[in-house]
């Protein structure tokens, strides 16, 4: 595919993720809570992707335990992000989620032995300082951090770990790893539904159709577009474009959702954005990524 088409696909996928809060909150307003919503949306995706995992099992044979770890980390990251977006302030959740470069740098150092030079160390410090400001600075110790903040931060950490596994286990095809991640989200949601963490809503059947269509027509399409883009584009350029997710979410939440940020939160958000740009501009192509030994 031509580079220009790859660019358009990645831009479109990033904008879709940035606007994902709109259908999520709209479906929630129909009376569908986050866990049942995730169960149906990712269940519809799993029905499509499970045959892929079965038919192509020879291509990932020997990678089973790593795919299981991807399913656990990526699955949790997706459900935590979904719940945080539904119940939290979009701007705050997205800004905290975009601490991803920090976990990428630290994880790269721990698992791949990647060097942390002055520029990377500065990016980490800037991002963490920005998160500190977003959480309220020293006022955060007075109880300003909420469970939604915890979900956003944990989604960021686990998604960062998931990305490291995507890089490390290159023997498994990208579509297989994506299928494992999304199926993992459905499995976790199933456990939470059985545990009755949230009540099963008495919603009209047409509403469930909307949820399933959101899963297949939005989540699956956006995920596929993102993975296609980052696989067929130089890593640093792709990382810059993906930051459109954060920009799109913040602007749309302010213009459409009427959300606001105080001065401290704005400063923190800009610091996190700046740190993401610093790291994205330094990212090497994925072909240089290390591997985690299977033993």
Backbone as CSV, one residue per row, in Angstrom:
resi,resn,N_x,N_y,N_z,CA_x,CA_y,CA_z,C_x,C_y,C_z
1,UNK,0.847,-1.199,0.000,0.000,0.000,0.000,0.882,1.249,0.000
2,UNK,0.466,2.290,-0.729,1.245,3.511,-0.806,1.367,4.165,0.569
3,UNK,2.525,4.835,0.832,2.716,5.495,2.127,1.616,6.492,2.464
4,UNK,1.086,7.188,1.425,0.047,8.184,1.686,-1.217,7.530,2.224
5,UNK,-1.551,6.328,1.707,-2.722,5.610,2.202,-2.500,5.130,3.636
6,UNK,-1.302,4.667,3.917,-0.974,4.235,5.276,-1.120,5.396,6.253
7,UNK,-0.650,6.560,5.831,-0.769,7.757,6.664,-2.230,8.083,6.932
8,UNK,-3.063,8.038,5.899,-4.489,8.353,6.053,-5.168,7.355,6.986
9,UNK,-4.808,6.081,6.856,-5.408,5.049,7.702,-5.059,5.298,9.167
10,UNK,-3.798,5.613,9.446,-3.379,5.832,10.826,-3.988,7.107,11.398
11,UNK,-4.072,8.153,10.593,-4.706,9.392,11.037,-6.177,9.140,11.366
12,UNK,-6.882,8.428,10.474,-8.301,8.141,10.693,-8.509,7.306,11.950
13,UNK,-7.653,6.300,12.151,-7.767,5.441,13.340,-7.505,6.235,14.617
14,UNK,-6.532,7.134,14.573,-6.210,7.945,15.752,-7.362,8.879,16.099
15,UNK,-7.971,9.477,15.086,-9.116,10.360,15.318,-10.293,9.560,15.882
16,UNK,-10.491,8.346,15.352,-11.565,7.496,15.874,-11.370,7.219,17.358
17,UNK,-10.149,6.880,17.761,-9.892,6.613,19.175,-10.104,7.874,20.005
18,UNK,-9.721,9.011,19.451,-9.920,10.258,20.176,-11.380,10.608,20.379
19,UNK,-12.232,10.109,19.486,-13.674,10.377,19.574,-14.446,9.217,20.199
20,UNK,-13.731,8.181,20.647,-14.406,6.983,21.158,-15.280,7.276,22.373
21,UNK,-14.991,8.360,23.081,-15.777,8.690,24.270,-17.224,9.017,23.917
22,UNK,-17.462,9.517,22.705,-18.825,9.900,22.307,-19.763,8.693,22.266
23,UNK,-19.468,7.639,21.492,-20.371,6.475,21.526,-20.389,5.776,22.867
24,UNK,-19.270,5.766,23.583,-19.248,5.107,24.892,-20.212,5.777,25.868
25,UNK,-20.146,7.078,25.937,-21.041,7.791,26.857,-22.485,7.747,26.364
26,UNK,-22.684,7.747,25.039,-24.038,7.670,24.492,-24.676,6.319,24.831
27,UNK,-23.924,5.244,24.694,-24.442,3.920,25.028,-24.706,3.802,26.522
28,UNK,-23.852,4.414,27.324,-24.050,4.400,28.770,-25.320,5.147,29.161
29,UNK,-25.623,6.214,28.447,-26.838,6.982,28.724,-28.102,6.200,28.370
30,UNK,-27.971,5.136,27.579,-29.105,4.257,27.285,-29.398,3.317,28.449
31,UNK,-28.569,3.403,29.510,-28.774,2.547,30.668,-27.868,1.341,30.701
32,UNK,-26.853,1.309,29.831,-25.940,0.168,29.766,-24.653,0.529,30.501
33,UNK,-24.355,-0.189,31.570,-23.156,0.089,32.339,-21.909,-0.423,31.607
34,UNK,-20.758,-0.008,32.104,-19.516,-0.252,31.394,-19.142,-1.709,31.201
35,UNK,-19.335,-2.542,32.232,-18.933,-3.944,32.126,-19.830,-4.727,31.166
36,UNK,-21.176,-4.637,31.280,-22.015,-5.296,30.274,-21.747,-4.762,28.863
37,UNK,-21.486,-3.464,28.749,-21.185,-2.867,27.442,-19.927,-3.499,26.851
38,UNK,-18.896,-3.637,27.677,-17.647,-4.236,27.209,-17.849,-5.697,26.850
39,UNK,-18.648,-6.402,27.650,-18.922,-7.814,27.402,-19.544,-8.019,26.024
40,UNK,-20.557,-7.232,25.685,-21.244,-7.388,24.400,-20.360,-6.904,23.246
41,UNK,-19.735,-5.739,23.393,-18.921,-5.168,22.315,-17.750,-6.082,21.958
42,UNK,-17.010,-6.518,22.982,-15.852,-7.364,22.712,-16.260,-8.807,22.448
43,UNK,-17.462,-9.187,22.908,-17.981,-10.507,22.566,-18.259,-10.607,21.079
44,UNK,-18.818,-9.539,20.499,-19.070,-9.521,19.057,-17.755,-9.599,18.279
45,UNK,-16.739,-8.887,18.780,-15.423,-8.928,18.137,-14.833,-10.335,18.219
46,UNK,-14.967,-10.960,19.388,-14.402,-12.294,19.590,-15.033,-13.318,18.659
47,UNK,-16.326,-13.189,18.413,-16.994,-14.109,17.491,-16.368,-14.052,16.097
48,UNK,-15.874,-12.867,15.732,-15.230,-12.720,14.423,-13.772,-13.186,14.441
49,UNK,-13.088,-12.936,15.554,-11.648,-13.176,15.591,-11.254,-14.576,16.060
50,UNK,-12.105,-15.221,16.850,-11.755,-16.546,17.371,-11.472,-17.547,16.253
51,UNK,-12.269,-17.560,15.176,-11.930,-18.467,14.063,-10.539,-18.204,13.499
52,UNK,-10.101,-16.938,13.495,-8.761,-16.608,13.014,-7.699,-17.275,13.880
53,UNK,-7.894,-17.220,15.192,-6.935,-17.843,16.104,-6.890,-19.361,15.913
54,UNK,-8.049,-19.952,15.641,-8.121,-21.403,15.481,-7.523,-21.841,14.145
55,UNK,-7.943,-21.170,13.072,-7.488,-21.551,11.730,-5.979,-21.369,11.582
56,UNK,-5.434,-20.303,12.190,-4.013,-19.997,12.030,-3.187,-20.439,13.248
57,UNK,-3.654,-21.462,13.939,-2.952,-21.878,15.157,-1.520,-22.341,14.877
58,UNK,-1.264,-22.842,13.657,0.094,-23.274,13.338,1.059,-22.086,13.313
59,UNK,0.539,-20.894,13.031,1.402,-19.716,12.920,1.807,-19.176,14.290
60,UNK,1.056,-19.519,15.321,1.418,-19.024,16.654,1.726,-20.148,17.635
61,UNK,1.844,-21.372,17.104,2.187,-22.489,17.972,3.553,-22.227,18.617
62,UNK,3.643,-22.414,19.899,4.870,-22.112,20.621,4.868,-20.731,21.252
63,UNK,3.894,-19.898,20.851,3.777,-18.547,21.402,2.586,-18.437,22.351
64,UNK,2.004,-19.586,22.692,0.767,-19.586,23.455,0.828,-18.829,24.769
65,UNK,1.882,-19.039,25.547,1.940,-18.382,26.864,2.126,-16.872,26.727
66,UNK,2.826,-16.459,25.659,3.008,-15.027,25.442,1.715,-14.392,24.955
67,UNK,0.973,-15.116,24.127,-0.324,-14.608,23.684,-1.298,-14.521,24.859
68,UNK,-1.189,-15.471,25.782,-2.033,-15.427,26.976,-1.705,-14.193,27.807
69,UNK,-0.423,-13.860,27.914,-0.025,-12.665,28.658,-0.494,-11.400,27.955
70,UNK,-0.423,-11.391,26.621,-0.952,-10.269,25.848,-2.450,-10.134,26.076
71,UNK,-3.148,-11.278,26.108,-4.592,-11.257,26.345,-4.917,-10.668,27.715
72,UNK,-4.127,-11.019,28.719,-4.377,-10.526,30.073,-4.065,-9.032,30.193
73,UNK,-2.886,-8.636,29.705,-2.476,-7.232,29.824,-3.300,-6.329,28.909
74,UNK,-3.371,-6.691,27.639,-4.131,-5.884,26.688,-5.617,-5.907,26.976
75,UNK,-6.123,-7.071,27.420,-7.538,-7.175,27.755,-7.898,-6.276,28.921
76,UNK,-7.063,-6.324,29.969,-7.333,-5.446,31.117,-7.214,-3.980,30.721
77,UNK,-6.195,-3.641,29.937,-6.000,-2.248,29.526,-7.223,-1.716,28.792
78,UNK,-7.798,-2.538,27.918,-8.970,-2.105,27.152,-10.184,-1.888,28.047
79,UNK,-10.428,-2.817,28.963,-11.617,-2.670,29.804,-11.437,-1.538,30.810
80,UNK,-10.221,-1.360,31.339,-9.974,-0.263,32.277,-10.120,1.083,31.582
81,UNK,-9.590,1.188,30.357,-9.712,2.426,29.590,-11.170,2.729,29.275
82,UNK,-11.920,1.689,28.890,-13.338,1.870,28.563,-14.114,2.384,29.767
83,UNK,-13.919,1.766,30.920,-14.636,2.179,32.123,-14.243,3.598,32.539
84,UNK,-12.960,3.916,32.434,-12.507,5.258,32.803,-13.121,6.315,31.882
85,UNK,-13.210,6.013,30.598,-13.788,6.966,29.642,-15.280,7.162,29.887
86,UNK,-15.971,6.090,30.258,-17.421,6.173,30.475,-17.734,6.998,31.719
87,UNK,-17.020,6.738,32.810,-17.382,7.330,34.088,-16.539,8.544,34.489
88,UNK,-15.488,8.802,33.750,-14.605,9.893,34.127,-14.671,11.080,33.184
89,UNK,-13.869,12.089,33.499,-13.715,13.234,32.607,-12.764,12.836,31.495
90,UNK,-13.216,13.003,30.267,-12.470,12.524,29.105,-11.065,13.108,29.068
91,UNK,-10.962,14.415,29.270,-9.663,15.086,29.184,-8.692,14.514,30.208
92,UNK,-9.139,14.400,31.445,-8.279,13.907,32.527,-7.839,12.467,32.265
93,UNK,-8.780,11.623,31.834,-8.474,10.220,31.567,-7.453,10.094,30.436
94,UNK,-7.674,10.823,29.347,-6.773,10.723,28.207,-5.381,11.241,28.532
95,UNK,-5.309,12.324,29.287,-4.004,12.880,29.641,-3.220,11.883,30.498
96,UNK,-3.882,11.270,31.479,-3.203,10.285,32.328,-2.837,9.033,31.542
97,UNK,-3.691,8.631,30.620,-3.411,7.457,29.794,-2.166,7.683,28.945
98,UNK,-1.946,8.932,28.555,-0.815,9.224,27.678,0.504,9.380,28.420
99,UNK,0.587,8.739,29.584,1.883,8.510,30.212,2.577,7.308,29.568
100,UNK,1.989,6.779,28.506,2.529,5.605,27.811,4.031,5.694,27.517
101,UNK,4.549,6.839,27.033,5.993,6.902,26.756,6.857,6.593,27.979
102,UNK,6.366,6.968,29.166,7.134,6.682,30.382,7.304,5.182,30.558
103,UNK,6.219,4.439,30.439,6.288,2.984,30.629,7.078,2.346,29.490
104,UNK,7.006,2.931,28.291,7.792,2.409,27.179,9.283,2.547,27.422
105,UNK,9.688,3.710,27.928,11.106,3.949,28.212,11.593,3.043,29.335
106,UNK,10.844,3.003,30.436,11.256,2.187,31.580,11.236,0.698,31.248
107,UNK,10.192,0.264,30.544,10.105,-1.139,30.148,11.201,-1.514,29.163
108,UNK,11.500,-0.607,28.233,12.567,-0.864,27.278,13.906,-1.033,27.964
109,UNK,14.116,-0.257,29.030,15.359,-0.368,29.789,15.435,-1.689,30.547
110,UNK,14.322,-2.072,31.188,14.310,-3.272,32.021,14.387,-4.548,31.187
111,UNK,13.595,-4.626,30.107,13.469,-5.873,29.365,14.380,-5.957,28.139
112,UNK,14.677,-4.807,27.517,15.484,-4.818,26.303,16.886,-4.251,26.505
113,UNK,17.139,-3.705,27.678,18.438,-3.114,27.924,18.689,-1.838,27.143
114,UNK,17.600,-1.156,26.721,17.746,0.082,25.955,18.295,1.197,26.853
115,UNK,19.180,1.988,26.282,19.799,3.060,27.047,18.814,4.199,27.288
116,UNK,18.875,4.772,28.467,18.108,5.980,28.784,19.095,7.138,28.834
117,UNK,19.160,7.869,27.717,20.088,8.999,27.681,19.429,10.223,28.306
118,UNK,20.114,11.359,28.225,19.628,12.572,28.883,18.265,13.001,28.354
119,UNK,18.069,12.914,27.026,16.800,13.348,26.434,15.646,12.473,26.909
120,UNK,15.875,11.162,26.944,14.818,10.254,27.379,14.539,10.418,28.865
121,UNK,15.565,10.576,29.640,15.372,10.794,31.072,14.578,12.074,31.313
122,UNK,14.889,13.108,30.538,14.163,14.370,30.667,12.691,14.193,30.298
123,UNK,12.409,13.407,29.231,11.027,13.158,28.826,10.249,12.464,29.933
124,UNK,10.887,11.489,30.587,10.233,10.772,31.689,9.936,11.722,32.843
125,UNK,10.908,12.544,33.197,10.729,13.485,34.303,9.620,14.489,33.986
126,UNK,9.614,15.002,32.753,8.588,15.969,32.338,7.209,15.336,32.399
127,UNK,7.089,14.090,31.883,5.788,13.409,31.861,5.279,13.137,33.270
128,UNK,6.144,12.642,34.139,5.724,12.347,35.507,5.375,13.619,36.278
129,UNK,6.109,14.687,36.014,5.776,15.969,36.639,4.422,16.461,36.146
130,UNK,4.182,16.280,34.840,2.884,16.663,34.281,1.746,15.881,34.898
131,UNK,1.951,14.567,35.086,0.917,13.745,35.721,0.670,14.204,37.148
132,UNK,1.727,14.578,37.847,1.617,15.081,39.215,0.740,16.331,39.258
133,UNK,0.917,17.213,38.267,0.111,18.432,38.207,-1.341,18.121,37.852
134,UNK,-1.550,17.195,36.896,-2.914,16.827,36.502,-3.675,16.250,37.686
135,UNK,-2.989,15.490,38.511,-3.628,14.873,39.676,-3.826,15.847,40.831
136,UNK,-3.386,17.097,40.635,-3.638,18.114,41.644,-2.419,18.581,42.401
137,UNK,-1.231,18.175,41.953,-0.024,18.579,42.668,-0.007,17.988,44.070
138,UNK,0.446,18.748,45.033,0.505,18.253,46.412,-0.886,18.054,47.006
139,UNK,-1.898,18.661,46.384,-3.275,18.454,46.850,-3.740,17.018,46.601
140,UNK,-3.014,16.293,45.710,-3.393,14.910,45.423,-3.331,14.059,46.680
141,UNK,-2.461,14.442,47.620,-2.326,13.665,48.850,-3.493,13.907,49.804
142,UNK,-4.375,14.837,49.446,-5.541,15.119,50.287,-6.775,14.361,49.820
143,UNK,-6.572,13.378,48.934,-7.686,12.544,48.504,-8.295,12.924,47.176
144,UNK,-7.585,13.712,46.360,-8.133,14.112,45.068,-8.032,13.019,44.020
145,UNK,-7.169,12.029,44.254,-7.038,10.936,43.291,-8.231,9.993,43.451
146,UNK,-8.929,9.702,42.360,-10.136,8.880,42.397,-9.867,7.497,41.808
147,UNK,-10.852,6.617,41.934,-10.729,5.283,41.357,-10.657,5.359,39.841
148,UNK,-11.255,6.403,39.259,-11.176,6.569,37.806,-9.747,6.918,37.395
149,UNK,-9.082,7.753,38.195,-7.673,8.041,37.933,-6.854,6.751,37.989
150,UNK,-7.183,5.908,38.966,-6.486,4.632,39.094,-6.686,3.754,37.873
151,UNK,-7.917,3.739,37.338,-8.190,2.964,36.125,-7.383,3.496,34.944
152,UNK,-7.370,4.829,34.793,-6.645,5.432,33.667,-5.155,5.130,33.747
153,UNK,-4.596,5.274,34.948,-3.166,5.015,35.121,-2.838,3.536,34.925
154,UNK,-3.673,2.654,35.477,-3.410,1.220,35.322,-3.592,0.783,33.874
155,UNK,-4.538,1.407,33.158,-4.709,1.115,31.729,-3.468,1.530,30.963
156,UNK,-2.906,2.682,31.327,-1.696,3.165,30.674,-0.531,2.212,30.902
157,UNK,-0.357,1.767,32.150,0.766,0.875,32.488,0.622,-0.473,31.786
158,UNK,-0.562,-1.073,31.843,-0.747,-2.399,31.247,-0.718,-2.342,29.731
159,UNK,-1.208,-1.247,29.147,-1.138,-1.121,27.695,0.310,-0.916,27.256
160,UNK,1.083,-0.179,28.078,2.501,-0.026,27.787,3.209,-1.370,27.823
161,UNK,2.888,-2.200,28.830,3.475,-3.537,28.912,3.037,-4.395,27.737
162,UNK,1.774,-4.255,27.336,1.260,-4.981,26.182,2.028,-4.606,24.918
163,UNK,2.314,-3.320,24.761,3.075,-2.866,23.588,4.481,-3.453,23.572
164,UNK,5.092,-3.563,24.764,6.419,-4.162,24.851,6.381,-5.627,24.403
165,UNK,5.333,-6.345,24.794,5.199,-7.732,24.363,4.965,-7.826,22.857
166,UNK,4.189,-6.884,22.307,3.983,-6.856,20.860,5.329,-6.743,20.147
167,UNK,6.207,-5.885,20.679,7.525,-5.689,20.086,8.396,-6.931,20.250
168,UNK,8.345,-7.517,21.435,9.272,-8.596,21.769,8.954,-9.899,21.043
169,UNK,7.684,-10.247,20.987,7.299,-11.545,20.411,6.957,-11.382,18.935
170,UNK,7.974,-11.131,18.135,7.768,-10.890,16.712,7.503,-12.168,15.931
171,UNK,7.674,-13.319,16.566,7.381,-14.580,15.895,5.882,-14.744,15.656
172,UNK,5.074,-14.132,16.508,3.621,-14.201,16.345,3.160,-13.066,15.431
173,UNK,2.347,-13.358,14.406,1.866,-12.312,13.499,1.049,-11.260,14.245
174,UNK,1.123,-10.016,13.773,0.401,-8.914,14.418,-1.105,-9.195,14.512
175,UNK,-1.774,-9.675,13.442,-3.224,-9.938,13.564,-3.550,-10.936,14.673
176,UNK,-2.672,-11.916,14.887,-2.893,-12.903,15.938,-2.783,-12.245,17.309
177,UNK,-1.791,-11.365,17.474,-1.624,-10.679,18.759,-2.797,-9.737,19.033
178,UNK,-3.293,-9.066,18.000,-4.459,-8.194,18.159,-5.684,-9.017,18.556
179,UNK,-5.861,-10.160,17.897,-6.993,-11.034,18.222,-6.918,-11.511,19.659
180,UNK,-5.716,-11.858,20.111,-5.537,-12.311,21.492,-5.875,-11.192,22.468
181,UNK,-5.423,-9.979,22.182,-5.668,-8.837,23.063,-7.164,-8.553,23.199
182,UNK,-7.871,-8.492,22.073,-9.291,-8.158,22.107,-10.123,-9.297,22.697
183,UNK,-9.731,-10.525,22.411,-10.422,-11.670,23.006,-10.199,-11.700,24.515
184,UNK,-9.003,-11.316,24.932,-8.707,-11.254,26.368,-9.621,-10.286,27.089
185,UNK,-9.945,-9.172,26.454,-10.859,-8.208,27.056,-12.233,-8.833,27.267
186,UNK,-12.691,-9.601,26.289,-13.992,-10.273,26.405,-13.982,-11.280,27.562
187,UNK,-12.898,-12.028,27.698,-12.806,-13.035,28.762,-12.855,-12.364,30.135
188,UNK,-12.102,-11.276,30.298,-12.106,-10.558,31.575,-13.493,-9.986,31.861
189,UNK,-14.121,-9.414,30.827,-15.477,-8.870,30.995,-16.454,-9.973,31.382
190,UNK,-16.278,-11.168,30.824,-17.148,-12.302,31.151,-17.045,-12.649,32.630
191,UNK,-15.820,-12.675,33.149,-15.607,-12.968,34.573,-16.290,-11.915,35.443
192,UNK,-16.175,-10.652,35.054,-16.777,-9.564,35.826,-18.305,-9.608,35.755
193,UNK,-18.847,-10.020,34.614,-20.305,-10.159,34.485,-20.803,-11.286,35.387
194,UNK,-20.094,-12.414,35.365,-20.477,-13.549,36.221,-20.404,-13.162,37.696
195,UNK,-19.407,-12.341,38.031,-19.255,-11.897,39.421,-20.261,-10.820,39.799
196,UNK,-21.051,-10.365,38.819,-22.092,-9.355,39.035,-21.537,-8.070,39.667
197,UNK,-20.407,-7.628,39.130,-19.810,-6.376,39.595,-20.743,-5.206,39.309
198,UNK,-21.414,-5.271,38.160,-22.431,-4.280,37.801,-23.699,-5.008,37.384
199,UNK,-24.866,-4.434,37.642,-26.116,-5.101,37.283,-26.292,-5.199,35.771
200,UNK,-26.882,-6.306,35.349,-27.188,-6.468,33.930,-28.425,-5.621,33.605
201,UNK,-28.280,-4.659,32.696,-29.391,-3.734,32.450,-30.528,-4.369,31.679
202,UNK,-31.734,-3.896,31.956,-32.895,-4.332,31.188,-33.060,-3.372,30.039
203,UNK,-32.251,-3.559,29.035,-32.228,-2.638,27.908,-32.887,-3.284,26.700
204,UNK,-33.423,-2.453,25.823,-34.058,-2.953,24.606,-33.035,-3.688,23.743
205,UNK,-33.525,-4.708,23.016,-32.618,-5.516,22.192,-31.900,-4.675,21.143
206,UNK,-32.580,-3.626,20.669,-31.938,-2.766,19.668,-30.717,-2.064,20.253
207,UNK,-30.745,-1.760,21.547,-29.590,-1.139,22.183,-28.386,-2.067,22.186
208,UNK,-28.640,-3.369,22.394,-27.542,-4.329,22.371,-26.968,-4.449,20.964
209,UNK,-27.817,-4.282,19.966,-27.326,-4.299,18.578,-26.382,-3.128,18.353
210,UNK,-26.738,-1.968,18.917,-25.859,-0.795,18.803,-24.502,-1.069,19.458
211,UNK,-24.540,-1.745,20.614,-23.290,-2.049,21.321,-22.425,-2.991,20.476
212,UNK,-23.045,-4.028,19.910,-22.299,-4.978,19.071,-21.724,-4.282,17.839
213,UNK,-22.506,-3.405,17.241,-22.022,-2.661,16.074,-20.882,-1.728,16.455
214,UNK,-20.955,-1.158,17.656,-19.862,-0.319,18.138,-18.582,-1.146,18.251
215,UNK,-18.721,-2.375,18.761,-17.549,-3.235,18.886,-16.924,-3.562,17.541
216,UNK,-17.766,-4.021,16.608,-17.246,-4.461,15.308,-16.890,-3.278,14.405
217,UNK,-17.787,-2.282,14.371,-17.609,-1.186,13.425,-16.729,-0.057,13.918
218,UNK,-16.445,-0.028,15.217,-15.635,1.066,15.758,-14.340,0.541,16.375
219,UNK,-14.465,-0.278,17.421,-13.266,-0.750,18.122,-12.382,-1.590,17.197
220,UNK,-12.994,-2.569,16.526,-12.209,-3.461,15.664,-11.588,-2.699,14.504
221,UNK,-12.358,-1.799,13.901,-11.847,-1.016,12.768,-10.711,-0.099,13.214
222,UNK,-10.916,0.603,14.338,-9.891,1.525,14.833,-8.630,0.773,15.248
223,UNK,-8.799,-0.374,15.918,-7.641,-1.165,16.338,-6.868,-1.682,15.132
224,UNK,-7.592,-2.197,14.144,-6.949,-2.701,12.934,-6.206,-1.587,12.203
225,UNK,-6.846,-0.410,12.117,-6.208,0.719,11.457,-4.938,1.156,12.150
226,UNK,-4.983,1.191,13.484,-3.795,1.585,14.249,-2.663,0.589,14.055
227,UNK,-2.970,-0.704,14.186,-1.937,-1.721,14.051,-1.378,-1.776,12.631
228,UNK,-2.240,-1.565,11.641,-1.769,-1.517,10.254,-0.797,-0.356,10.072
229,UNK,-1.179,0.787,10.618,-0.346,1.973,10.455,1.016,1.832,11.098
230,UNK,1.034,1.360,12.354,2.313,1.270,13.064,3.186,0.144,12.510
231,UNK,2.568,-0.825,11.830,3.337,-1.920,11.243,3.970,-1.510,9.919
232,UNK,3.329,-0.586,9.195,3.784,-0.207,7.855,4.381,1.198,7.796
233,UNK,4.704,1.760,8.944,5.268,3.105,8.963,6.423,3.158,9.955
234,UNK,7.388,4.007,9.677,8.513,4.196,10.594,7.970,4.538,11.977
235,UNK,8.535,3.896,12.997,7.950,3.940,14.334,7.837,5.350,14.896
236,UNK,8.861,6.163,14.699,8.826,7.518,15.249,7.723,8.356,14.636
237,UNK,7.561,8.253,13.322,6.508,9.016,12.641,5.131,8.535,13.091
238,UNK,4.975,7.220,13.214,3.694,6.673,13.651,3.346,7.152,15.055
239,UNK,4.332,7.203,15.933,4.091,7.637,17.311,3.629,9.079,17.374
240,UNK,4.185,9.917,16.501,3.760,11.316,16.446,2.297,11.411,16.028
241,UNK,1.929,10.637,15.001,0.554,10.697,14.477,-0.443,10.189,15.513
242,UNK,-0.062,9.147,16.250,-0.972,8.572,17.231,-1.318,9.574,18.337
243,UNK,-0.454,10.558,18.553,-0.742,11.585,19.554,-2.011,12.354,19.188
244,UNK,-2.453,12.229,17.923,-3.727,12.828,17.505,-4.873,12.324,18.371
245,UNK,-4.746,11.112,18.910,-5.787,10.576,19.791,-6.009,11.518,20.968
246,UNK,-4.921,11.895,21.611,-5.003,12.781,22.771,-5.534,14.145,22.376
247,UNK,-5.005,14.703,21.299,-5.427,16.033,20.854,-6.904,16.028,20.486
248,UNK,-7.336,15.019,19.730,-8.733,14.917,19.312,-9.656,14.789,20.513
249,UNK,-9.274,13.938,21.474,-10.107,13.720,22.659,-10.250,15.000,23.473
250,UNK,-9.140,15.705,23.687,-9.177,16.920,24.506,-10.025,17.999,23.843
251,UNK,-9.792,18.241,22.561,-10.529,19.301,21.854,-12.014,18.971,21.775
252,UNK,-12.347,17.718,21.423,-13.759,17.336,21.279,-14.480,17.361,22.621
253,UNK,-13.786,16.933,23.689,-14.414,16.930,25.013,-14.697,18.346,25.486
254,UNK,-13.848,19.276,25.130,-14.066,20.672,25.525,-15.156,21.327,24.679
255,UNK,-15.140,21.052,23.377,-16.104,21.695,22.482,-17.486,21.053,22.560
256,UNK,-17.505,19.726,22.626,-18.785,18.997,22.599,-19.255,18.652,24.010
257,UNK,-18.326,18.185,24.822,-18.698,17.736,26.163,-18.715,18.826,27.209
258,UNK,-18.224,20.012,26.855,-18.236,21.118,27.803,-17.273,20.948,28.959
259,UNK,-16.261,20.098,28.803,-15.289,19.900,29.881,-14.298,21.063,29.927
260,UNK,-13.737,21.279,31.086,-12.762,22.352,31.270,-11.554,21.824,32.031
261,UNK,-10.479,22.571,31.977,-9.273,22.242,32.735,-8.808,23.495,33.456
262,UNK,-8.357,23.319,34.703,-7.793,24.472,35.391,-6.348,24.685,34.933
263,UNK,-5.745,25.747,35.393,-4.402,26.106,34.926,-3.384,25.011,35.198
264,UNK,-3.453,24.419,36.390,-2.508,23.368,36.739,-2.669,22.156,35.838
265,UNK,-3.917,21.786,35.551,-4.166,20.634,34.681,-3.703,20.913,33.255
266,UNK,-3.909,22.129,32.777,-3.448,22.488,31.434,-1.933,22.379,31.343
267,UNK,-1.245,22.907,32.358,0.218,22.826,32.372,0.680,21.368,32.390
268,UNK,0.036,20.561,33.217,0.402,19.147,33.292,0.145,18.427,31.981
269,UNK,-1.003,18.703,31.362,-1.335,18.074,30.090,-0.346,18.436,28.995
270,UNK,0.048,19.699,28.939,1.017,20.144,27.943,2.379,19.487,28.172
271,UNK,2.741,19.279,29.436,4.015,18.622,29.736,3.999,17.168,29.278
272,UNK,2.888,16.482,29.509,2.774,15.095,29.060,2.798,15.018,27.540
273,UNK,2.091,15.935,26.880,2.085,15.974,25.419,3.494,16.223,24.891
274,UNK,4.206,17.156,25.509,5.565,17.480,25.082,6.491,16.286,25.270
275,UNK,6.348,15.586,26.382,7.176,14.403,26.635,6.891,13.315,25.602
276,UNK,5.614,13.156,25.228,5.250,12.162,24.214,5.887,12.497,22.877
277,UNK,5.895,13.773,22.533,6.506,14.208,21.277,8.012,13.957,21.303
278,UNK,8.669,14.260,22.429,10.115,14.028,22.558,10.437,12.561,22.303
279,UNK,9.701,11.680,22.963,9.984,10.251,22.830,9.617,9.754,21.436
280,UNK,8.505,10.226,20.877,8.085,9.771,19.555,9.108,10.141,18.486
281,UNK,9.687,11.311,18.605,10.669,11.765,17.621,11.964,10.968,17.705
282,UNK,12.170,10.248,18.811,13.401,9.477,18.996,13.208,7.998,18.711
283,UNK,11.958,7.543,18.559,11.686,6.110,18.456,12.352,5.507,17.233
284,UNK,12.994,4.372,17.448,13.631,3.661,16.342,12.626,2.718,15.694
285,UNK,12.836,2.337,14.421,11.946,1.381,13.769,11.858,0.086,14.555
286,UNK,10.723,-0.556,14.458,10.462,-1.755,15.256,11.399,-2.895,14.922
287,UNK,12.016,-2.855,13.756,12.929,-3.921,13.381,14.116,-3.995,14.312
288,UNK,14.397,-2.919,15.047,15.512,-2.906,15.964,15.115,-3.349,17.366
289,UNK,13.856,-3.698,17.544,13.382,-4.055,18.881,13.999,-5.364,19.338
290,UNK,14.150,-5.464,20.640,14.704,-6.683,21.207,13.641,-7.758,21.311
291,UNK,14.033,-8.882,21.852,13.088,-9.977,22.047,13.208,-10.494,23.466
292,UNK,12.106,-10.993,23.987,12.104,-11.633,25.294,12.245,-13.128,25.066
293,UNK,13.222,-13.732,25.682,13.452,-15.156,25.468,12.286,-15.979,25.972
294,UNK,12.000,-17.062,25.279,10.878,-17.925,25.649,11.252,-18.892,26.754
295,UNK,12.505,-18.859,27.202,12.916,-19.796,28.257,13.056,-19.085,29.574
